[in-house]
Structures are given as C-alpha cells and as structure tokens.
Amino acid sequence: MKHGGNREGIFPQIIVNSNKQKVSLMKFNPVQLRINFSRLSIISIFWWFAAVYFVSSEYFNIVHFAKPLGINYKVEYNFSKQLFITMLFAFIAAFLLGAFEVFYLRDRLRKFSFGFILFLKSCFYIISMFLFITAASFLYQTIFTNKSFFDPRVIEGVKHHLFSELFFNQLISWSVVIIITNFVLQVSDKFGQGVLLNYLSGKYHEPKEEERVFMFLDLKSSTTIAEQLGHNKYFQFINEYFNDMTDPILFSRGEIYQYVGDEIVVSWQIKNGLADNNCINCFFKIKEAVENVGYKYKAKYGFVPEFKAGIHIGKAVAGEVGVIKKEIVFSGDVLNTAARIQTKCNEYGVKLLASEDLIAKLNFAPDYKAVEIGEVTLRGKQSPTRLYSIEKK
C-alpha cells in the first residue's frame, strides 16, 4: 500500500441519485452481451454433445445385446425419435437454464465461496433437469403412441419411465454433465477470462512476445483508509471495491492480470485495448461505477474510494511459470513503466496518466482530451518519458 493523501481527500463529496439505487452502466453493453452469450454457447454446445453421446451409447448398447438374441431392436427403440427429443430438450434446457445462469444467477452469487456456488447451482440444475426429463418423457410418449398428453397410455408410460432404471441413469448422467459444466465455468471465472483456455491450449507453454496495453490502477490514500478501518473491515472494503470494478474492466474488453494489495493490474491485447479507446474508457467507467454506489461506501465505511492509474503500451513476454502453483505471467519494461507512470499521479495532481507511446495510437475526439505534462524521468529509467493527463471533455 502507498502513503499519501490528507483526510479531506479521503472523503470526497459526490452527488448520488436520491433513491440510492445502483445505476446499471453496462445494461446494453455489447461486450457484456458477448461475454454472456459466450458462456451460454459453452453450456449449449457441451449439453448438445452430451445428448448425442447418451442417446448413441444407449442405442448401441441395445443393438449389442438385442441383435444376438434376435430381438427387433428397431421396434423396441426408435433411435431417430429419441435423438430428436433428447437434443430438443437439451437445447431448451441449455437455453433457459443457461440464460438464467449467465444473465441473472452468476452476478448474484459472485460474493459466495467457490464450493457453495458449485453446490447451490448443481442442486438447482439437477432439480430442473428432473423436470425437463419428465417433460421429455411426456413428449416422447405422445410422439411414440400418437396420443395426447393426458391419454392414460401416455401417463402410464411416463410413470413407468420415472420409476425405471433408465430414468435414474439419465438423471445421474445429466447431473454429472451439469456439475462438470458448472465446475469448468467456475474455474474459468477464478482463473480469469480466457486463462483456462490458454492453459488447455498451451498458448503460453513456451514464452511468447506480445504487444499489450497495461494499466496499473491504485487506490488513493490506502494506508490511511486501512488504519481507520482496521484489518478485517479493510479487507471487506477491498473485496467490495474490486467487485465493483470487475464489470467495467470486462466490458472494456480488459483482462484482470493481477491483484497486488490495493492495486489492480489490467491488460489488453492491442486490438481490444485500442478499439473504441477501451483502455481509457475502462478507467472512467470504473470511476462512474464506484460513484454510482458511493452511497453504499459512505454508509458502510464513511468515505467514497478514489483511485489513480497509469497506462502504457509496449512489448511483454508471456509464459507459464511455477510447478505447484503455475501461473501465466508477463514480464518486460512495459509493466515497469506503467507502474512508474501511476506513481506520478499524486505529484501532478491528476488521476489518469498515459505515455506518449499510447497517446499516439489513440483517437480521443470527441470524448477525451490529452493534456501534456511534459518529459518526466521515471524511477529506474535513464531516458525521460513524455506523459499526458487524460480528462473527459
């Protein structure tokens, strides 16, 4: 944590809406929709493959045992109808339950523990899958018998299915699929967006040089805040503070690289960081998001947090390090420079500083303006770096 800042600076006055409702800044954000639909696609594709596997496995087992015995398995088991019904309900279940997961449930459970979330979601999905399998059984019986849902033969067929070994095998099999799907999504969240895929694909198994944008975002007056709140309450505050920052970072197509004490290091691939000034928008979206829930911080902690940031662009080497606790890490002068730029914010009384290298690649009009600070010698560097303060117009 860093020293500095007076008591007045810790308690800035902001205007909040009178009903004290959190404003959803990214309600219709296309990046938010892209992230959510990406998760929904993972669920749908995984469940579709599972549906094909289960029906095919069941069919081939029947063929294997029935054919030597001379049983007409084509009459006993209609593969095409079974596959159609199973895939139809897998699609409906994935769409409805997946949409509920990514658009509603995920954000509301974010503050709970990994194990509790996995358990709660698995129970919810297993119960839901029980209902979906029952509904699928009704539909299959109506198609197979060409009768209505309420026909006694259909109801009797459904009852027979619900108390059969096949039903429990289906429920157990789909429960395993649901738990695995939830586990993969939860692990993906814990690692960070795209990190699990990078591990699986081995993208950074060998060191790889990339050009990236890095932003070091640091809490203002963190030492004073920690002293006032105490260890436990300060930890609770930091957790809420990081939580409120997460969505603006993701919706600006940023990747949370590291949490370092009270500091967040955000990284962008070049195309994502420069497009639509995402790396700059990110800072101001975070600021807006924190201010919109300022009443919450004021009521619980007595202040509204402020922060400062330094941004730089350059080449970094990325690769996997470690044996027991393996991580994908970035190294290079670009990170050191971005960190040093951030430390100059207090000196010049600004909240966002960027290097000339980054400014040259951005088009600010009509949203922002860059105010030149001048050439500054950063700690540990011999050549001066030209810095700019970035402000909203």
One Martini backbone bead per residue (centre of mass of N, CA, C, O) as a GRO file, in nm:
protein
  393
    1MET     BB    1   0.101   0.032   0.013
    2LYS     BB    2   0.033   0.381   0.005
    3HIS     BB    3   0.126   0.691   0.071
    4GLY     BB    4  -0.102   0.946   0.126
    5GLY     BB    5  -0.305   1.184   0.187
    6ASN     BB    6  -0.569   1.340   0.313
    7ARG     BB    7  -0.863   1.347   0.479
    8GLU     BB    8  -1.027   1.503   0.264
    9GLY     BB    9  -0.950   1.306   0.023
   10ILE     BB   10  -1.128   1.058   0.144
   11PHE     BB   11  -1.405   1.264   0.143
   12PRO     BB   12  -1.569   1.292  -0.111
   13GLN     BB   13  -1.808   1.473  -0.287
   14ILE     BB   14  -2.113   1.331  -0.402
   15ILE     BB   15  -2.365   1.266  -0.636
   16VAL     BB   16  -2.665   1.099  -0.570
   17ASN     BB   17  -2.930   0.929  -0.601
   18SER     BB   18  -3.209   0.953  -0.403
   19ASN     BB   19  -3.281   0.628  -0.412
   20LYS     BB   20  -3.018   0.460  -0.408
   21GLN     BB   21  -2.960   0.333  -0.692
   22LYS     BB   22  -2.813   0.128  -0.894
   23VAL     BB   23  -2.645   0.188  -1.188
   24SER     BB   24  -2.659   0.051  -1.508
   25LEU     BB   25  -2.405   0.095  -1.736
   26MET     BB   26  -2.409  -0.211  -1.903
   27LYS     BB   27  -2.691  -0.313  -2.004
   28PHE     BB   28  -2.616  -0.265  -2.338
   29ASN     BB   29  -2.349  -0.398  -2.362
   30PRO     BB   30  -2.187  -0.575  -2.608
   31VAL     BB   31  -1.967  -0.715  -2.433
   32GLN     BB   32  -2.153  -0.839  -2.227
   33LEU     BB   33  -2.310  -1.011  -2.431
   34ARG     BB   34  -2.066  -1.168  -2.536
   35ILE     BB   35  -1.992  -1.305  -2.270
   36ASN     BB   36  -2.268  -1.438  -2.212
   37PHE     BB   37  -2.293  -1.594  -2.489
   38SER     BB   38  -2.038  -1.757  -2.450
   39ARG     BB   39  -2.140  -1.917  -2.204
   40LEU     BB   40  -2.399  -2.023  -2.340
   41SER     BB   41  -2.249  -2.182  -2.562
   42ILE     BB   42  -2.098  -2.379  -2.381
   43ILE     BB   43  -2.347  -2.513  -2.262
   44SER     BB   44  -2.490  -2.599  -2.525
   45ILE     BB   45  -2.264  -2.769  -2.655
   46PHE     BB   46  -2.215  -2.965  -2.421
   47TRP     BB   47  -2.513  -3.074  -2.411
   48TRP     BB   48  -2.529  -3.177  -2.699
   49PHE     BB   49  -2.304  -3.384  -2.685
   50ALA     BB   50  -2.432  -3.540  -2.453
   51ALA     BB   51  -2.692  -3.623  -2.601
   52VAL     BB   52  -2.559  -3.785  -2.829
   53TYR     BB   53  -2.405  -3.982  -2.648
   54PHE     BB   54  -2.639  -4.108  -2.484
   55VAL     BB   55  -2.811  -4.212  -2.721
   56SER     BB   56  -2.593  -4.374  -2.868
   57SER     BB   57  -2.514  -4.558  -2.632
   58GLU     BB   58  -2.792  -4.682  -2.590
   59TYR     BB   59  -2.829  -4.798  -2.875
   60PHE     BB   60  -2.566  -4.977  -2.892
   61ASN     BB   61  -2.645  -5.153  -2.652
   62ILE     BB   62  -2.899  -5.270  -2.772
   63VAL     BB   63  -2.770  -5.393  -3.023
   64HIS     BB   64  -2.563  -5.575  -2.880
   65PHE     BB   65  -2.790  -5.750  -2.716
   66ALA     BB   66  -3.026  -5.801  -2.933
   67LYS     BB   67  -2.914  -5.931  -3.192
   68PRO     BB   68  -2.828  -6.222  -3.087
   69LEU     BB   69  -3.148  -6.267  -2.987
   70GLY     BB   70  -3.355  -6.154  -3.218
   71ILE     BB   71  -3.428  -5.862  -3.155
   72ASN     BB   72  -3.634  -5.587  -3.243
   73TYR     BB   73  -3.483  -5.291  -3.191
   74LYS     BB   74  -3.642  -5.094  -3.388
   75VAL     BB   75  -3.904  -5.117  -3.219
   76GLU     BB   76  -3.798  -5.070  -2.923
   77TYR     BB   77  -3.596  -4.846  -3.068
   78ASN     BB   78  -3.612  -4.501  -3.157
   79PHE     BB   79  -3.354  -4.322  -3.244
   80SER     BB   80  -3.450  -4.058  -3.386
   81LYS     BB   81  -3.659  -3.974  -3.172
   82GLN     BB   82  -3.471  -3.973  -2.927
   83LEU     BB   83  -3.270  -3.768  -3.039
   84PHE     BB   84  -3.467  -3.537  -3.084
   85ILE     BB   85  -3.576  -3.506  -2.796
   86THR     BB   86  -3.303  -3.472  -2.648
   87MET     BB   87  -3.197  -3.224  -2.813
   88LEU     BB   88  -3.434  -3.039  -2.763
   89PHE     BB   89  -3.409  -3.037  -2.445
   90ALA     BB   90  -3.116  -2.952  -2.432
   91PHE     BB   91  -3.163  -2.678  -2.565
   92ILE     BB   92  -3.379  -2.565  -2.376
   93ALA     BB   93  -3.219  -2.601  -2.113
   94ALA     BB   94  -2.969  -2.436  -2.196
   95PHE     BB   95  -3.118  -2.174  -2.256
   96LEU     BB   96  -3.273  -2.128  -1.990
   97LEU     BB   97  -3.055  -2.201  -1.773
   98GLY     BB   98  -2.822  -2.042  -1.901
   99ALA     BB   99  -2.957  -1.763  -1.895
  100PHE     BB  100  -2.999  -1.760  -1.588
  101GLU     BB  101  -2.700  -1.781  -1.520
  102VAL     BB  102  -2.565  -1.532  -1.694
  103PHE     BB  103  -2.803  -1.299  -1.633
  104TYR     BB  104  -2.840  -1.363  -1.300
  105LEU     BB  105  -2.690  -1.569  -1.101
  106ARG     BB  106  -2.385  -1.501  -1.117
  107ASP     BB  107  -2.381  -1.210  -0.985
  108ARG     BB  108  -2.537  -1.299  -0.710
  109LEU     BB  109  -2.288  -1.523  -0.636
  110ARG     BB  110  -1.998  -1.390  -0.634
  111LYS     BB  111  -1.949  -1.366  -0.302
  112PHE     BB  112  -1.925  -1.657  -0.285
  113SER     BB  113  -1.816  -1.956  -0.260
  114PHE     BB  114  -1.716  -2.200  -0.463
  115GLY     BB  115  -1.862  -2.445  -0.327
  116PHE     BB  116  -2.141  -2.315  -0.287
  117ILE     BB  117  -2.200  -2.251  -0.583
  118LEU     BB  118  -2.172  -2.538  -0.693
  119PHE     BB  119  -2.392  -2.662  -0.513
  120LEU     BB  120  -2.635  -2.477  -0.579
  121LYS     BB  121  -2.635  -2.511  -0.886
  122SER     BB  122  -2.655  -2.818  -0.899
  123CYS     BB  123  -2.926  -2.845  -0.754
  124PHE     BB  124  -3.089  -2.671  -0.947
  125TYR     BB  125  -3.024  -2.834  -1.212
  126ILE     BB  126  -3.121  -3.114  -1.122
  127ILE     BB  127  -3.414  -3.039  -1.073
  128SER     BB  128  -3.460  -2.927  -1.356
  129MET     BB  129  -3.385  -3.192  -1.505
  130PHE     BB  130  -3.612  -3.360  -1.391
  131LEU     BB  131  -3.834  -3.194  -1.533
  132PHE     BB  132  -3.728  -3.225  -1.824
  133ILE     BB  133  -3.739  -3.537  -1.841
  134THR     BB  134  -4.039  -3.557  -1.787
  135ALA     BB  135  -4.128  -3.389  -2.031
  136ALA     BB  136  -3.985  -3.569  -2.242
  137SER     BB  137  -4.149  -3.820  -2.182
  138PHE     BB  138  -4.418  -3.710  -2.272
  139LEU     BB  139  -4.335  -3.643  -2.563
  140TYR     BB  140  -4.243  -3.925  -2.647
  141GLN     BB  141  -4.514  -4.072  -2.592
  142THR     BB  142  -4.686  -3.907  -2.795
  143ILE     BB  143  -4.519  -3.983  -3.048
  144PHE     BB  144  -4.521  -4.296  -3.019
  145THR     BB  145  -4.858  -4.314  -2.976
  146ASN     BB  146  -5.036  -4.074  -3.082
  147LYS     BB  147  -5.109  -3.910  -2.821
  148SER     BB  148  -5.201  -3.743  -2.562
  149PHE     BB  149  -5.097  -3.626  -2.260
  150PHE     BB  150  -5.381  -3.748  -2.110
  151ASP     BB  151  -5.337  -4.022  -2.178
  152PRO     BB  152  -5.318  -4.318  -2.012
  153ARG     BB  153  -5.077  -4.435  -2.172
  154VAL     BB  154  -4.886  -4.199  -2.129
  155ILE     BB  155  -4.890  -4.190  -1.820
  156GLU     BB  156  -4.793  -4.481  -1.782
  157GLY     BB  157  -4.521  -4.443  -1.935
  158VAL     BB  158  -4.409  -4.227  -1.746
  159LYS     BB  159  -4.419  -4.386  -1.484
  160HIS     BB  160  -4.233  -4.610  -1.578
  161HIS     BB  161  -3.988  -4.424  -1.630
  162LEU     BB  162  -3.958  -4.289  -1.339
  163PHE     BB  163  -3.915  -4.609  -1.216
  164SER     BB  164  -3.664  -4.653  -1.374
  165GLU     BB  165  -3.336  -4.712  -1.453
  166LEU     BB  166  -3.315  -4.510  -1.686
  167PHE     BB  167  -3.387  -4.251  -1.535
  168PHE     BB  168  -3.148  -4.261  -1.329
  169ASN     BB  169  -2.930  -4.260  -1.543
  170GLN     BB  170  -3.004  -3.989  -1.668
  171LEU     BB  171  -2.983  -3.815  -1.412
  172ILE     BB  172  -2.688  -3.881  -1.347
  173SER     BB  173  -2.561  -3.802  -1.616
  174TRP     BB  174  -2.663  -3.503  -1.614
  175SER     BB  175  -2.540  -3.427  -1.344
  176VAL     BB  176  -2.249  -3.455  -1.434
  177VAL     BB  177  -2.262  -3.247  -1.659
  178ILE     BB  178  -2.343  -3.007  -1.480
  179ILE     BB  179  -2.102  -3.011  -1.284
  180ILE     BB  180  -1.883  -2.977  -1.499
  181THR     BB  181  -1.983  -2.714  -1.619
  182ASN     BB  182  -1.969  -2.550  -1.356
  183PHE     BB  183  -1.672  -2.598  -1.299
  184VAL     BB  184  -1.555  -2.468  -1.554
  185LEU     BB  185  -1.683  -2.185  -1.510
  186GLN     BB  186  -1.563  -2.133  -1.228
  187VAL     BB  187  -1.265  -2.166  -1.303
  188SER     BB  188  -1.264  -1.946  -1.518
  189ASP     BB  189  -1.327  -1.718  -1.315
  190LYS     BB  190  -1.080  -1.762  -1.128
  191PHE     BB  191  -0.858  -1.720  -1.349
  192GLY     BB  192  -0.997  -1.586  -1.591
  193GLN     BB  193  -1.038  -1.458  -1.887
  194GLY     BB  194  -0.905  -1.720  -2.097
  195VAL     BB  195  -0.700  -1.886  -1.919
  196LEU     BB  196  -0.796  -2.177  -1.939
  197LEU     BB  197  -0.763  -2.195  -2.247
  198ASN     BB  198  -0.457  -2.138  -2.245
  199TYR     BB  199  -0.381  -2.389  -2.087
  200LEU     BB  200  -0.510  -2.607  -2.273
  201SER     BB  201  -0.356  -2.497  -2.544
  202GLY     BB  202  -0.057  -2.386  -2.475
  203LYS     BB  203   0.013  -2.086  -2.552
  204TYR     BB  204   0.233  -2.037  -2.283
  205HIS     BB  205   0.443  -2.270  -2.259
  206GLU     BB  206   0.592  -2.080  -2.439
  207PRO     BB  207   0.741  -1.808  -2.483
  208LYS     BB  208   0.568  -1.486  -2.560
  209GLU     BB  209   0.548  -1.216  -2.769
  210GLU     BB  210   0.371  -0.908  -2.681
  211GLU     BB  211   0.147  -0.654  -2.749
  212ARG     BB  212   0.048  -0.423  -2.485
  213VAL     BB  213  -0.182  -0.306  -2.245
  214PHE     BB  214  -0.123  -0.123  -1.935
  215MET     BB  215  -0.290  -0.097  -1.607
  216PHE     BB  216  -0.234   0.090  -1.309
  217LEU     BB  217  -0.455   0.057  -1.029
  218ASP     BB  218  -0.487   0.287  -0.749
  219LEU     BB  219  -0.544   0.348  -0.430
  220LYS     BB  220  -0.631   0.614  -0.243
  221SER     BB  221  -0.520   0.635   0.074
  222SER     BB  222  -0.476   0.337   0.191
  223THR     BB  223  -0.336   0.366   0.468
  224THR     BB  224  -0.551   0.539   0.609
  225ILE     BB  225  -0.786   0.346   0.566
  226ALA     BB  226  -0.668   0.101   0.716
  227GLU     BB  227  -0.645   0.244   0.991
  228GLN     BB  228  -0.952   0.310   1.023
  229LEU     BB  229  -1.078   0.011   0.975
  230GLY     BB  230  -0.905  -0.223   0.972
  231HIS     BB  231  -0.843  -0.533   0.867
  232ASN     BB  232  -1.127  -0.660   0.818
  233LYS     BB  233  -1.276  -0.413   0.692
  234TYR     BB  234  -1.069  -0.364   0.469
  235PHE     BB  235  -1.109  -0.631   0.323
  236GLN     BB  236  -1.407  -0.588   0.261
  237PHE     BB  237  -1.367  -0.331   0.097
  238ILE     BB  238  -1.177  -0.442  -0.125
  239ASN     BB  239  -1.374  -0.652  -0.230
  240GLU     BB  240  -1.595  -0.451  -0.320
  241TYR     BB  241  -1.416  -0.274  -0.497
  242PHE     BB  242  -1.336  -0.497  -0.701
  243ASN     BB  243  -1.622  -0.581  -0.779
  244ASP     BB  244  -1.707  -0.297  -0.905
  245MET     BB  245  -1.469  -0.317  -1.131
  246THR     BB  246  -1.509  -0.569  -1.310
  247ASP     BB  247  -1.719  -0.501  -1.530
  248PRO     BB  248  -1.576  -0.259  -1.668
  249ILE     BB  249  -1.334  -0.430  -1.756
  250LEU     BB  250  -1.481  -0.646  -1.925
  251PHE     BB  251  -1.647  -0.430  -2.104
  252SER     BB  252  -1.343  -0.325  -2.205
  253ARG     BB  253  -1.174  -0.594  -2.272
  254GLY     BB  254  -1.034  -0.671  -2.018
  255GLU     BB  255  -0.763  -0.808  -1.812
  256ILE     BB  256  -0.709  -0.953  -1.511
  257TYR     BB  257  -0.392  -0.999  -1.397
  258GLN     BB  258  -0.371  -0.841  -1.103
  259TYR     BB  259  -0.347  -0.853  -0.747
  260VAL     BB  260  -0.193  -0.577  -0.550
  261GLY     BB  261  -0.344  -0.540  -0.297
  262ASP     BB  262  -0.483  -0.222  -0.393
  263GLU     BB  263  -0.410  -0.333  -0.683
  264ILE     BB  264  -0.473  -0.319  -1.039
  265VAL     BB  265  -0.397  -0.523  -1.322
  266VAL     BB  266  -0.444  -0.432  -1.659
  267SER     BB  267  -0.512  -0.601  -1.975
  268TRP     BB  268  -0.443  -0.573  -2.337
  269GLN     BB  269  -0.497  -0.629  -2.631
  270ILE     BB  270  -0.446  -0.425  -2.880
  271LYS     BB  271  -0.726  -0.440  -3.026
  272ASN     BB  272  -0.890  -0.399  -2.756
  273GLY     BB  273  -0.758  -0.136  -2.631
  274LEU     BB  274  -0.792   0.062  -2.889
  275ALA     BB  275  -1.072   0.005  -2.927
  276ASP     BB  276  -1.270   0.263  -2.846
  277ASN     BB  277  -1.086   0.335  -2.603
  278ASN     BB  278  -1.090   0.110  -2.377
  279CYS     BB  279  -0.852   0.185  -2.179
  280ILE     BB  280  -0.997   0.457  -2.105
  281ASN     BB  281  -1.290   0.383  -2.048
  282CYS     BB  282  -1.236   0.205  -1.805
  283PHE     BB  283  -1.169   0.421  -1.597
  284PHE     BB  284  -1.445   0.585  -1.620
  285LYS     BB  285  -1.631   0.342  -1.558
  286ILE     BB  286  -1.525   0.289  -1.278
  287LYS     BB  287  -1.583   0.566  -1.161
  288GLU     BB  288  -1.889   0.554  -1.213
  289ALA     BB  289  -1.952   0.294  -1.057
  290VAL     BB  290  -1.853   0.393  -0.777
  291GLU     BB  291  -2.031   0.653  -0.759
  292ASN     BB  292  -2.312   0.500  -0.784
  293VAL     BB  293  -2.214   0.352  -0.489
  294GLY     BB  294  -2.137   0.571  -0.272
  295TYR     BB  295  -2.353   0.529  -0.053
  296LYS     BB  296  -2.241   0.259   0.045
  297TYR     BB  297  -1.961   0.355   0.140
  298LYS     BB  298  -2.059   0.582   0.326
  299ALA     BB  299  -2.227   0.398   0.519
  300LYS     BB  300  -1.995   0.173   0.588
  301TYR     BB  301  -1.703   0.373   0.578
  302GLY     BB  302  -1.720   0.709   0.526
  303PHE     BB  303  -1.646   0.674   0.211
  304VAL     BB  304  -1.517   0.741  -0.120
  305PRO     BB  305  -1.338   0.597  -0.345
  306GLU     BB  306  -1.018   0.653  -0.485
  307PHE     BB  307  -0.821   0.680  -0.794
  308LYS     BB  308  -0.534   0.575  -0.990
  309ALA     BB  309  -0.353   0.589  -1.317
  310GLY     BB  310  -0.139   0.393  -1.542
  311ILE     BB  311  -0.045   0.402  -1.898
  312HIS     BB  312   0.085   0.151  -2.131
  313ILE     BB  313   0.284   0.056  -2.420
  314GLY     BB  314   0.404  -0.280  -2.519
  315LYS     BB  315   0.637  -0.525  -2.478
  316ALA     BB  316   0.580  -0.873  -2.380
  317VAL     BB  317   0.645  -1.160  -2.188
  318ALA     BB  318   0.477  -1.473  -2.210
  319GLY     BB  319   0.432  -1.727  -1.942
  320GLU     BB  320   0.488  -2.016  -1.775
  321VAL     BB  321   0.502  -2.053  -1.416
  322GLY     BB  322   0.587  -2.302  -1.229
  323VAL     BB  323   0.463  -2.602  -1.056
  324ILE     BB  324   0.236  -2.591  -0.839
  325LYS     BB  325   0.178  -2.265  -0.901
  326LYS     BB  326   0.062  -2.194  -1.187
  327GLU     BB  327   0.142  -1.922  -1.419
  328ILE     BB  328   0.059  -1.638  -1.612
  329VAL     BB  329   0.320  -1.421  -1.717
  330PHE     BB  330   0.451  -1.090  -1.726
  331SER     BB  331   0.732  -0.933  -1.896
  332GLY     BB  332   0.871  -0.602  -1.880
  333ASP     BB  333   0.900  -0.261  -1.931
  334VAL     BB  334   0.595  -0.192  -1.952
  335LEU     BB  335   0.527  -0.248  -1.653
  336ASN     BB  336   0.725  -0.058  -1.512
  337THR     BB  337   0.626   0.200  -1.651
  338ALA     BB  338   0.328   0.194  -1.563
  339ALA     BB  339   0.392   0.202  -1.259
  340ARG     BB  340   0.551   0.474  -1.262
  341ILE     BB  341   0.327   0.651  -1.376
  342GLN     BB  342   0.128   0.618  -1.140
  343THR     BB  343   0.318   0.764  -0.921
  344LYS     BB  344   0.269   1.064  -1.067
  345CYS     BB  345  -0.018   1.159  -0.995
  346ASN     BB  346   0.024   1.313  -0.727
  347GLU     BB  347   0.240   1.518  -0.824
  348TYR     BB  348   0.017   1.634  -1.060
  349GLY     BB  349  -0.290   1.609  -0.976
  350VAL     BB  350  -0.389   1.329  -1.105
  351LYS     BB  351  -0.567   1.025  -1.228
  352LEU     BB  352  -0.455   1.011  -1.543
  353LEU     BB  353  -0.180   0.846  -1.702
  354ALA     BB  354   0.007   0.869  -2.015
  355SER     BB  355   0.181   0.778  -2.272
  356GLU     BB  356   0.292   0.871  -2.579
  357ASP     BB  357   0.266   0.592  -2.716
  358LEU     BB  358  -0.042   0.574  -2.663
  359ILE     BB  359  -0.153   0.844  -2.767
  360ALA     BB  360  -0.064   0.792  -3.072
  361LYS     BB  361  -0.297   0.540  -3.091
  362LEU     BB  362  -0.524   0.747  -3.029
  363ASN     BB  363  -0.878   0.863  -3.051
  364PHE     BB  364  -1.046   1.104  -2.866
  365ALA     BB  365  -1.246   1.203  -3.039
  366PRO     BB  366  -1.499   1.364  -2.842
  367ASP     BB  367  -1.434   1.266  -2.527
  368TYR     BB  368  -1.123   1.348  -2.507
  369LYS     BB  369  -0.825   1.481  -2.339
  370ALA     BB  370  -0.479   1.575  -2.381
  371VAL     BB  371  -0.246   1.670  -2.128
  372GLU     BB  372   0.054   1.799  -2.109
  373ILE     BB  373   0.332   1.747  -1.889
  374GLY     BB  374   0.592   1.604  -2.000
  375GLU     BB  375   0.911   1.531  -1.925
  376VAL     BB  376   0.983   1.227  -1.739
  377THR     BB  377   1.167   1.083  -1.479
  378LEU     BB  378   1.174   0.763  -1.407
  379ARG     BB  379   1.215   0.525  -1.198
  380GLY     BB  380   1.490   0.342  -1.335
  381LYS     BB  381   1.525   0.558  -1.569
  382GLN     BB  382   1.707   0.737  -1.810
  383SER     BB  383   1.484   0.808  -1.994
  384PRO     BB  384   1.249   1.011  -2.074
  385THR     BB  385   0.887   1.056  -2.032
  386ARG     BB  386   0.604   1.134  -2.199
  387LEU     BB  387   0.322   1.291  -2.049
  388TYR     BB  388  -0.041   1.243  -1.999
  389SER     BB  389  -0.341   1.382  -1.931
  390ILE     BB  390  -0.670   1.243  -1.886
  391GLU     BB  391  -0.979   1.387  -2.002
  392LYS     BB  392  -1.290   1.491  -1.994
  393LYS     BB  393  -1.502   1.701  -2.192
   0.00000   0.00000   0.00000
